[in-house]
Amino acid sequence: MEALQEIGKKPLNWAEFQKTMQRDKETPDAFWVRLLEAGTTFAHLDIGCLKDKNILAAAFVNQSASDIWRHFHKIVSNWSTLDILELRRIANFVFDQRERLVEEERERKEVECEREKEKRRRAAHGSQKLASLSVGVGPC
């Protein structure tokens, strides 16, 4: 019976599974669902099998959006030892921080721009002051 089930399965298509990448605005949880579907459909992975769980966990990290991938590879160096629930929790945290980080960057640029304007204003004011002082200076 198992042999008949194996014959009825579609052939493995690892390339299609590996093409499953997290979309820019896609939450890590939604990505996990898509990745799991792709893993079972194209790679015949079984979430109940420990080896397949590890493959799915590695794919989840390596096929995540770039900011999440970078976080795992630079900050969470032991990510390969974590279970999928912990990986998803961390990925969701990074995903949720995106808006805050974008807002902080925008505010930083505004402050930098204001400082530059003030610097130019002071430089212009200083050169005017210098010019007015130098008018009365010179030989009599």
C-alpha positions as CSV (number, residue, x, y, z in Angstrom):
1,M,0.0,0.0,0.0
2,E,2.8,2.4,0.9
3,A,4.5,1.7,-2.4
4,L,1.3,2.7,-4.2
5,Q,1.1,6.0,-2.3
6,E,4.8,6.7,-3.1
7,I,4.1,6.1,-6.8
8,G,1.1,8.5,-6.7
9,K,3.2,11.3,-5.2
10,K,4.5,14.1,-7.5
11,P,8.2,14.1,-8.1
12,L,10.5,16.1,-5.8
13,N,11.0,19.7,-6.9
14,W,13.5,21.2,-4.6
15,A,14.1,24.2,-6.8
16,E,10.4,25.2,-6.5
17,F,10.6,24.8,-2.7
18,Q,13.7,26.9,-2.6
19,K,12.0,29.7,-4.7
20,T,9.5,30.2,-1.9
21,M,10.8,33.5,-0.4
22,Q,9.2,35.8,2.1
23,R,7.5,38.8,0.4
24,D,8.3,42.3,1.5
25,K,5.0,43.0,3.4
26,E,4.3,39.3,4.3
27,T,4.3,38.5,8.0
28,P,6.6,35.7,9.1
29,D,3.6,33.6,10.2
30,A,2.0,33.9,6.7
31,F,5.4,33.1,5.2
32,W,5.7,30.0,7.4
33,V,2.3,28.7,6.2
34,R,3.4,29.2,2.5
35,L,6.8,27.6,3.2
36,L,5.2,24.6,4.9
37,E,2.7,24.2,2.0
38,A,5.6,24.4,-0.5
39,G,7.7,22.0,1.6
40,T,5.0,19.4,1.7
41,T,3.9,19.9,-2.0
42,F,7.3,20.2,-3.7
43,A,9.8,18.5,-1.4
44,H,7.5,16.0,0.4
45,L,8.6,17.2,3.8
46,D,6.8,16.0,6.9
47,I,6.6,18.4,9.8
48,G,6.3,15.4,12.1
49,C,9.8,14.2,11.1
50,L,12.7,15.8,13.0
51,K,15.0,15.8,10.0
52,D,12.3,17.6,7.9
53,K,11.6,20.0,10.7
54,N,15.2,21.0,10.7
55,I,15.1,21.5,6.9
56,L,12.0,23.6,7.2
57,A,13.5,25.7,10.0
58,A,16.7,26.4,8.0
59,A,14.6,27.3,5.0
60,F,12.5,29.6,7.1
61,V,15.6,31.5,8.2
62,N,17.4,31.5,4.9
63,Q,14.4,32.3,2.7
64,S,13.1,35.1,5.0
65,A,13.1,38.8,4.1
66,S,16.6,40.3,4.1
67,D,16.2,42.2,7.4
68,I,15.1,39.0,9.2
69,W,17.8,36.9,7.5
70,R,20.4,39.5,8.6
71,H,19.1,39.5,12.2
72,F,19.4,35.7,12.4
73,H,22.8,35.5,10.8
74,K,24.4,38.4,12.7
75,I,22.7,38.6,16.0
76,V,21.1,35.1,16.7
77,S,24.1,33.0,15.8
78,N,22.6,29.9,17.5
79,W,19.5,30.1,15.4
80,S,20.1,26.6,14.0
81,T,19.6,25.1,17.5
82,L,16.2,26.9,18.1
83,D,12.9,25.3,17.4
84,I,10.5,26.7,14.8
85,L,8.3,28.4,17.4
86,E,11.2,30.4,18.7
87,L,12.4,31.2,15.2
88,R,9.0,32.5,14.3
89,R,8.8,34.6,17.5
90,I,12.1,36.2,16.7
91,A,11.1,36.8,13.1
92,N,7.9,38.4,14.1
93,F,9.7,40.7,16.5
94,V,12.1,41.8,13.8
95,F,9.1,42.3,11.4
96,D,7.2,44.4,13.9
97,Q,10.3,46.6,14.5
98,R,10.4,47.6,10.8
99,E,8.0,50.6,11.2
100,R,9.7,51.8,14.4
101,L,13.1,51.7,12.7
102,V,11.9,53.5,9.6
103,E,10.3,56.2,11.8
104,E,13.5,56.6,13.8
105,E,15.6,56.9,10.6
106,R,13.2,59.5,9.3
107,E,13.5,61.5,12.5
108,R,17.3,61.2,12.5
109,K,17.4,62.6,9.0
110,E,15.1,65.5,10.0
111,V,17.3,66.4,12.9
112,E,20.4,66.1,10.7
113,C,18.8,68.4,8.1
114,E,17.9,71.0,10.7
115,R,21.4,71.0,12.1
116,E,22.8,71.5,8.6
117,K,20.4,74.4,8.0
118,E,21.4,76.0,11.4
119,K,25.1,75.5,10.5
120,R,24.6,77.3,7.1
121,R,22.6,80.1,8.8
122,R,25.3,80.6,11.4
123,A,28.0,80.6,8.7
124,A,26.1,83.1,6.6
125,H,25.5,85.3,9.7
126,G,29.1,85.1,10.7
127,S,30.4,86.1,7.3
128,Q,28.0,89.1,7.3
129,K,29.3,90.2,10.7
130,L,32.9,89.8,9.5
131,A,32.1,91.9,6.4
132,S,30.6,94.7,8.5
133,L,33.6,94.7,10.8
134,S,36.1,94.8,8.0
135,V,34.5,97.9,6.4
136,G,36.0,100.2,9.0
137,V,39.4,98.5,9.2
138,G,42.3,99.6,7.0
139,P,44.8,102.4,6.6
140,C,43.6,105.9,7.6
